[in-house]
Amino acid sequence: MTHRALELGAKAVHSQMLQMSQNFNRLQRAYQDAEQSGQTPVAQQIQERMDVMMSSYLCFKVYLKLILCSTDVGLIDDFIFVTGGFVST
């Protein structure tokens, strides 16, 4: 059961990071299009949204690095390794 919970958590984090990255890339393309077509007010609004989105993305990324670099992850890895043999047999 714990293995499944860890797997679901990892998938949720991965999908959230992927979605944030895709949304930011879409905004970047829209910003470039608006800037090339000379729509300065639109480009400024998109730039502001990109700033907010990048700030939240970087906060999320730093939080994940803190979580993944902690000693608890090492303990979780050890737990999965040790109990994995019992689950598969």
BELDABEL-V868398 format. One record per run of one state. SS is the DSSP state (H for helix, E for strand, C for the rest). FROM is the first residue (numbers start at 1). TO is the last residue. Records with the same first field share a line. If there is no record, write none. Layout:
SS = FROM-TO ; FROM-TO
This chain:
C = 1-1 ; 37-39 ; 69-70 ; 89-89
H = 2-36 ; 40-68 ; 71-88
